[in-house]
Amino acid sequence: MSRIWLFGGMIVVAALVVGSVTIALITGRDVELLPADSPEGVVQRYLLALRDEEYAEAYDYLTSDLQARCSLAVFVRRAPGTRVQDTRLTLDETKRFDDNAFVRTSITVFRPVSQFDFPLRSSEYTYERTYNLKLEDGQWRMAEPDWWCPPEPLSE
Amino acid sequence: MEILGGLGFALFPLVIIVAIVAAAVAWSRREGLEGEREEDRGIGTAKRLYFYGATFVFMLVAGAGVVLVADYVLDDAFGPAAFGRGGSGSLALGVVLAFIWTPVWAWHRLRVMVFAGKEPAERRSILRKIYVYLTLGVTAALVAQASVELLRWVFGSQSFNGYPLAALLVWGGLWAFHWLTEEAEGQPTDETRTVRRLYLYATSAYSLTMLATGLSIALYLVFREAYDGLVDLPLLTRGYDQFGGDTMRNALAVAFVGAGLWAFHWLYAARDDAGSDVRQFYSYVLAILGGVITVLVATAVIVFGVLQWLIGTPDDGTAAAHFRFLPGALSALIVGLGLWVYHWDIVRQERAAVGEAAVARRVYAYIMAALGLGALAAGMIVLIPTVIGIAITSAREVAVGVDWWRDRIVTVLTLGLIGGSVWGYYWFAMQRRLAAGGDEERTSLPRRMLVYGVIGVGALAILGSMSHILFLFLDALLEDGLSLSMLRDMKWSIGIAFTSGLFVQYHWLILQEDRKATGESVAGPAAPRKSVTVLVGAGGGALVSQLEASLGGKVRVLRCVDANVGVPELSAEEIQGIERRVTDAAGSRVLLIVDAAGVQVHSYR
């Protein structure tokens, strides 16, 4: 009896795996780009540029104030490009207030501690991050860095 | 550093094996079961300890040296261009270790082989077999680790490194050499076969764990991709390849190596070992129990998640986000079920062929009953304060929302369903076996441990919780502050006391029932067992076994070396008569002298 369960189970699992791979291949896609003139579209392009280590492009998405405070060289050193690896960002919500916008995202990190981690042992975790943007010359720009930028010198 | 790390990783479980075997050997020697006959002494214990211990250590050091040299050569020949190669230190060390320690090891190893040729008793030596199987165990573990690293390079998740190939060749070669010579030598006694079994099943256990872990991660990655595709999450970025990239490659590497190691040791090397106690212990207590626990935990995660969505307060607003646990739970469930059903099938086939070791099955069943009871009790402990909080407003925690009770009820339902089912199935199955098993089942150690364990832990819990309740009551009374809000602090202790009382009472009644059925005295302790020593000549093994079965425990055996002592053929009634004479003997130590005429019973001090 248990042998029947065993073979039946193997067939079911094989069918599940084949079905899952098929679904993943069909629905799997490169990430769809959101409109470039929307706050969430700007956040997306900024993060994609960081993921692809296109730091000059990512730097262009910062507000002029931020660019004045942090040079490109500092940005390249400090920007969390590597942190975009092994993560997935999903859009939760976008809120606009006049010239400001807040884009709330969920960041899921999957990074097993060792090669012997079980999936149930919380090697994947999710947290929220909100990006603040400002409208500058008709373009949305990243207003708050998620990395450390040296503070402005005190005026005398 | 990698070699040291690998050695450390490999040695730890083997230390446990050695400790178990050493304890078993020491115990069997104490009982005189491996009597030191003149013809069994072989090369002598001191010489054995030196040669086998030294050969093992020399092999490790020499092997490490050769690996270091091979690693350097391979890195130099095939590795990526290094910015300032700084490995000449490791090359120098490797050359020194290899050139000095390899000849020393080789000479000792040759001597070890010569001993077996000159002294046939050496093949029966447990120390020799411990040396051989410790060597096999350590080298197998190092081969496993190196194979995983090599496969990771083959699958493209890391750049070329000479160490895995070097380690695989060196430790693999040593493993093969020791395996083949041991196969030719064989295991002529029960004790030496036990050492072999410990190696086979320890290696099977960790390789099966590698296979299960790698497979479950691979399945999880596939199911996660499918889930993400089905629910169509609004993705902004994805920082890894489809199907998990390097994580999938690593998981597959671990799974393949685990599969190979497990298949060789379990499917091939242990294929004719049906019926051995070690195999049954492995099957029931490691493989089946491991599979069942994995299934139960995964099922509990799924049940909790579904119930939380239906009646609880999920953290995520959307079903797609809330049910993200499903790929992980499903993959663990599948792997756990596979372990459980496969090993259950094996056990059934072997039970039909060679019978069952009741001990292993009992241990498994009572462990499952204990786990189920624990979950059920936890559910009840959560239920009672929840009900109190729902019924009495002032008993609730401060600043909770109106739906505070929902997740608690979900927890209660999950623990109750899973725990209650498991405890009910296994406990009442064992209760039904009492009718067939009789006194042996009722007085078995696993059953007694469960019953006394529940009574002991429950009694402590009752005392602790009642003390807390009484303290809160008296404190409020003395402060003139008696009110229903005391329940806010008391309710968890009330839950613990009530639940513990219920289960302690039930198991106390079970204990009384068991004692009545076996005729044990309810009022006082059982009479102490006597220490029995048997002086018997050659060929008395069967009589010793009969006496042990009748007396209900092991006896100490002294081998009589006089010639022509003889062993009597005794009937079952005569054996029982000896048992009565032992019980009625004046002292607590009894000596049985066996010769052709019969068995004399003497008390001594």
Interface residues (C-beta under 8 A of the other chain):
Chain A: S2 R3 W5 L6 G9 M10 V13 L16 V17 G19 S20 V21 I23 A24 I26 T27 G28 V31 E32 L34 E40 V43 Q44 L47 L48 R51 V84 Q85 D86 T87 R88 L89 T90 L91 T105 S106 F110 P112 Q115 F116 D117 F118 P119 L120 E124 T126
Chain B: V148 T209 M210 T213 G214 S216 I217 L219 Y220 V222 F223 E225 A226 D228 G229 L230 D232 L233 P234 L235 L236 T237 R238 G239 Y240 Q242 F243 G244 T247 N250 A251 A253 V254 V297 A298 V301 A321 R324 P327 G328 A329 S331 A332 I334 L337 G338 V341 Y342 W344 D345 R348
